Amino acid sequence: MASTLAPQRGAGVGVDTRGQILRRVLRNRKAVAGAILLAIIVLAAIFADYIAVHDPYTQNLRNRLQPPSGEHWLGTDQFGRDMFSRIVHGARISLRVGFISIGIALLAGGMMGLLAGYYGGWLETIFMRLVDIMLALPGFLLALAIVSTLGPSLTNVMVAVGIAYTPGFARVMRSAVLSVRQLDYVTAAQAAGASDLRIMVRHVVPNALNPLIVHATLALAGSILSAAGLSFLGMGAQPPTPEWGSMLNSARSFIRAAHHVVTYPGLAIMITVLCLNLLGDGLRDALDPRWNR
């Protein structure tokens, strides 16, 4: 990590290093494909009000379970609502849930890992044993238990998924900090009398971000999938909210009569998770200090 992050400067990645990382990412076809797909999904979510030609909540029982047509590009659901409009608006919800939950996990887990890795001792023991306890349960089951306790809602899903992903961020951050704090520029800052807060903010955190960036990208895919799974079980977004997992749950009984009502929401989840995984793999290759030309 030291060679990639230019630690002798002690203030993060230099301009040349950023350019090298960008070139590595651009040479990775999978990462470029993932970034393009993700950009399309994000733009569709931002401009959903202009892209969707129908109101995602308006029902028309006369047009229920219609196949794809010129008027309804992806058909209609069991209430006659336009599937394309609901999927496009659902992108807003799924992305918001993913980013907020990962933000919670990054903040909580990153702080735990930073303090545990920098100070060590009893603080590290307490935090890491807490992480071990949380990792004893599969992440989805932990999130399900939390949201069952808090009650079904989209907000509670964000909190539950964020807590479930916190241990992973804590371990990644602790591992990165343990390697960074042994480097010469951190020792020099300590010898110069810099405070622990200044050393962590100016020297340790900027040079420990690379593995967190990769982990956050991959975890974002998992958080979207987990949130969709909780909504599918009825614990997340509630009808008539156009959320992909909730759409799958409400339409599953019509899979034989009109398969499009479950096919397209499922494809939306799959494509979003796939593009994030492709992008995460590309970033991992670009940010890995052992990457070979």
Stockholm file with secondary structure:
# STOCKHOLM 1.0

chainA/1-293         MASTLAPQRGAGVGVDTRGQILRRVLRNRKAVAGAILLAIIVLAAIFADYIAVHDPYTQNLRNRLQPPSGEHWLGTDQFGRDMFSRIVHGARISLRVGFISIGIALLAGGMMGLLAGYYGGWLETIFMRLVDIMLALPGFLLALAIVSTLGPSLTNVMVAVGIAYTPGFARVMRSAVLSVRQLDYVTAAQAAGASDLRIMVRHVVPNALNPLIVHATLALAGSILSAAGLSFLGMGAQPPTPEWGSMLNSARSFIRAAHHVVTYPGLAIMITVLCLNLLGDGLRDALDPRWNR
#=GR chainA/1-293 SS CHHHHCGGGCSSCCHHHHHHHHHHHHHCHHHHHHHHHHHHHHHHHHTHHHHCCSCTTCCCGGGTTCCSCSSSTTCBCTTSCBHHHHHHHHHHHHHHHHHHHHHHHHHHHHHHHHHHHHHCHHHHHHHHHHHHHHHTSCHHHHHHHHHHHHCSSHHHHHHHHHHHHHHHHHHHHHHHHHHHTTSHHHHHHHHTTCCHHHHIIIIITGGGHHHHHHHHHHHHHHHHHHHHHHHHTTSSSCTTSCCHHHHHHHHGGGTTTCTHHHHHHHHHHHHHHHHHHHHHHHHHHHHCTTCCC
#=GC SS_cons         CHHHHCGGGCSSCCHHHHHHHHHHHHHCHHHHHHHHHHHHHHHHHHTHHHHCCSCTTCCCGGGTTCCSCSSSTTCBCTTSCBHHHHHHHHHHHHHHHHHHHHHHHHHHHHHHHHHHHHHCHHHHHHHHHHHHHHHTSCHHHHHHHHHHHHCSSHHHHHHHHHHHHHHHHHHHHHHHHHHHTTSHHHHHHHHTTCCHHHHIIIIITGGGHHHHHHHHHHHHHHHHHHHHHHHHTTSSSCTTSCCHHHHHHHHGGGTTTCTHHHHHHHHHHHHHHHHHHHHHHHHHHHHCTTCCC
//
